[in-house]
Amino acid sequence: MPIVDLPTGIHIRYEEHGPRSGSHDARPLVLAHGAGVSLEMWRPQVNALSESHRLILWDARGHGGSSVPTDITSYTMPALAADLRGLLEATGAVDGAIIGGMSFGGQIALQYAVDHPADTYALLLSDTTTRDAASAASTGPLGGRMPGGTSAEAWVGEPRVDGRVYAMQTRPDLTPLLATLTMPALVIVGDDDERILDGLPRLIDGLPRRRVARFEGCVHGTSAQRPNDWALEVLRFLADVESGALLGEDTLV
């Protein structure tokens, strides 16, 4: 499987699927995995999503076959988004890319869109939401105080685990910037996902051009529980984006 060596010293494992024909490549569709897994989580969606897109899957730092820095403070959402930018630059996939992710990966995707809005053609946010002031005082992997204190020095253990938790718990609150994201966005959520439902209004009310797909009976991890339906909703959304159809239609799947 190919590796990109970034100027920062980080190497990123990735794979590609779908049409490639020189200067006429299909539009890139880039997906970031959830916390603690790897690009292999997208195996059930590969065939459907790569039929008409240049599908790029990648391992975030601290995951899969990518670098595992020992400095916990190097795991931040801006750094992870910068890793993604470096990967897309190295593979010639920056222009007009569709950027997406699930949970932890959705946080990376949102950070990338904020950092590079002009290069984000469309945004796919699955099982994720923004952080806010309230989450900074809560516990749990989607936001809050770091275990054992507020400094990285208090952390011990495995960088793969501590790094991803540090990244999620120190990520900036992007809620005030959502209104600046004018690209079309698809928000996918399980209608029984108690991990994000309380914060979901921040995301769907903040994005000016969004569609919400609610997956009936699903908890966190919709792409694993309803893999075929997940891919079909993404493809339906992208077809509507390409055709210029209205995106305000929320759906129950």
C-alpha positions in Angstrom: 0.0 0.0 0.0 1.4 3.4 -0.9 2.9 5.8 1.6 3.4 9.6 1.3 6.3 11.1 3.2 5.3 14.6 4.2 7.9 17.5 4.7 7.0 17.4 8.4 8.5 13.9 8.7 5.1 12.3 9.0 4.3 9.5 6.6 0.7 8.7 5.7 -0.5 5.4 4.4 -3.3 5.6 1.8 -5.0 3.8 -1.0 -6.9 4.8 -4.1 -9.8 3.3 -6.0 -11.7 4.4 -9.1 -11.2 6.1 -12.4 -7.8 7.5 -13.3 -7.1 8.8 -16.8 -4.3 11.3 -16.7 -5.7 14.9 -16.7 -9.3 13.6 -16.8 -9.3 11.9 -13.4 -12.7 11.6 -11.7 -13.4 14.0 -8.9 -11.5 13.0 -5.7 -13.7 11.7 -2.8 -11.6 11.6 0.3 -12.7 9.8 3.5 -11.2 9.9 7.0 -11.8 7.0 9.4 -13.0 7.0 13.0 -10.9 6.9 16.1 -9.0 3.7 16.8 -9.5 2.1 13.4 -8.0 2.6 9.9 -8.8 3.1 6.3 -10.0 -0.5 6.1 -13.3 0.6 7.8 -14.4 1.8 4.4 -14.2 -1.6 2.7 -18.0 -2.0 2.5 -18.3 1.3 0.6 -15.4 1.0 -1.8 -17.1 -0.5 -4.8 -20.1 1.8 -4.8 -18.1 5.0 -4.1 -15.3 4.4 -6.5 -17.5 3.7 -9.5 -17.6 7.3 -10.5 -15.2 9.0 -8.1 -11.5 8.9 -7.4 -11.8 7.4 -3.9 -8.9 8.2 -1.6 -8.8 6.5 1.8 -6.1 7.3 4.4 -4.8 6.5 7.8 -4.5 9.5 10.2 -1.3 9.8 12.2 -1.4 7.4 15.1 -3.6 5.0 13.1 -3.0 2.0 10.8 0.2 2.2 8.8 0.8 6.0 9.3 3.4 7.6 11.6 2.9 7.3 15.4 4.6 10.4 16.9 5.5 10.0 20.6 4.8 13.6 21.4 1.1 13.6 22.4 0.8 17.4 21.8 1.6 16.8 18.1 -1.9 15.2 17.8 -4.2 18.2 17.1 -7.0 18.7 14.6 -5.2 21.4 12.7 -2.2 19.0 12.4 -4.3 16.2 11.3 -6.0 18.4 8.7 -2.5 19.6 7.6 -1.5 15.9 7.1 -4.6 15.5 4.9 -3.6 18.6 2.9 -0.1 17.2 2.4 -1.5 13.9 1.2 -3.8 15.6 -1.3 -0.9 17.8 -2.6 1.3 14.8 -3.0 -1.3 12.9 -4.9 -2.5 15.8 -7.1 -6.0 15.6 -5.5 -6.4 19.1 -4.0 -8.6 20.7 -6.6 -12.3 20.1 -6.3 -12.1 17.4 -3.7 -15.0 16.1 -1.7 -13.9 15.8 1.9 -15.5 13.5 4.4 -15.1 11.5 7.5 -16.8 9.6 10.3 -16.8 10.8 14.0 -13.1 11.6 14.7 -12.6 11.6 10.9 -15.5 14.0 10.5 -13.7 16.4 12.9 -10.7 16.2 10.7 -12.8 16.8 7.6 -14.5 19.8 9.2 -11.1 21.3 10.2 -9.9 20.8 6.7 -12.9 22.6 5.2 -12.4 25.5 7.6 -8.7 25.7 6.7 -9.2 25.2 2.9 -12.7 26.2 2.0 -11.9 27.1 -1.6 -10.6 23.6 -2.2 -13.5 21.7 -0.6 -16.1 21.0 -3.3 -18.5 19.3 -0.9 -18.4 18.1 2.7 -19.5 14.8 4.2 -19.9 14.7 8.0 -21.0 11.4 9.5 -21.6 10.8 13.2 -19.9 14.0 14.2 -20.5 17.5 15.5 -18.6 20.5 16.7 -17.1 21.2 20.1 -18.5 24.1 22.2 -17.8 25.7 25.5 -20.0 23.2 27.3 -18.1 20.2 26.0 -14.9 21.7 27.3 -16.2 21.0 30.8 -17.6 17.5 30.1 -16.0 14.1 30.0 -15.9 11.6 27.2 -14.1 11.1 23.9 -16.0 13.7 21.9 -14.8 16.6 24.1 -13.8 17.6 27.6 -11.1 17.6 30.2 -8.1 15.4 29.7 -7.9 12.4 32.1 -5.7 13.1 35.0 -5.5 16.9 34.5 -5.3 19.5 31.8 -1.7 19.1 30.6 -0.3 16.5 28.3 2.5 15.8 30.8 -0.1 14.0 32.9 -0.7 11.5 30.2 1.0 8.1 30.1 0.3 5.1 27.9 0.2 4.4 24.2 0.6 7.3 21.8 -2.0 5.8 19.5 -4.6 6.0 22.2 -3.5 9.2 24.0 -2.8 11.0 20.8 -6.3 10.6 19.3 -8.0 11.4 22.6 -5.8 14.5 23.0 -6.7 15.6 19.5 -10.4 15.3 20.1 -10.4 16.9 23.5 -8.3 19.9 22.5 -9.8 20.6 19.2 -11.0 24.1 18.5 -14.6 25.0 18.6 -15.4 25.5 14.9 -19.1 26.4 15.5 -18.7 30.1 14.9 -17.0 29.4 11.6 -19.7 27.1 10.2 -21.5 30.0 8.5 -18.5 30.7 6.4 -18.6 27.2 4.8 -20.6 27.8 1.7 -19.9 24.4 0.1 -22.8 21.8 0.1 -22.6 19.5 3.1 -24.2 16.2 4.0 -24.7 15.4 7.7 -25.3 11.8 8.5 -26.5 10.8 11.9 -28.0 7.8 13.6 -31.3 8.8 15.2 -30.3 6.9 18.4 -26.8 8.2 18.6 -26.7 9.6 22.1 -23.0 10.5 21.7 -23.7 13.4 19.4 -27.5 14.2 19.3 -27.3 16.9 21.9 -24.7 18.8 19.9 -26.1 18.1 16.5 -28.2 21.3 16.2 -24.9 23.3 16.4 -23.8 21.6 13.2 -27.0 21.5 11.2 -28.1 25.0 12.2 -24.7 26.5 11.5 -24.1 25.1 8.0 -25.7 27.3 5.4 -26.0 24.6 2.7 -26.7 21.2 4.2 -28.8 18.1 4.0 -29.3 15.8 7.0 -29.8 12.1 6.6 -31.0 10.4 9.8 -30.5 6.7 9.9 -33.4 5.1 11.7 -32.5 2.8 14.6 -28.8 3.5 14.3 -26.4 4.5 17.1 -22.8 5.8 16.6 -21.2 4.3 13.5 -23.9 4.5 10.8 -21.5 3.5 8.0 -20.9 0.1 9.7 -24.5 -0.6 10.7 -26.0 0.4 7.3 -23.1 0.3 4.9 -25.1 0.1 1.7 -27.6 2.7 2.6 -24.7 5.0 3.8 -23.1 4.8 0.4 -26.3 5.3 -1.4 -27.1 8.5 0.6 -23.7 9.9 -0.2 -24.1 9.1 -3.9 -27.6 10.6 -4.0 -26.3 13.8 -2.3 -23.3 14.1 -4.7 -25.5 13.6 -7.7 -27.8 16.4 -6.5 -24.7 18.6 -5.9 -23.5 18.0 -9.5 -27.0 18.7 -10.9 -27.5 21.8 -8.9 -30.6 20.4 -7.0 -31.7 21.9 -3.7 -30.0 20.5 -0.7 -32.5 21.4 2.1 -34.3 18.1 2.0 -33.7 16.1 5.2 -34.3 12.4 5.0 -35.0 9.5 7.3 -33.3 6.4 6.0 
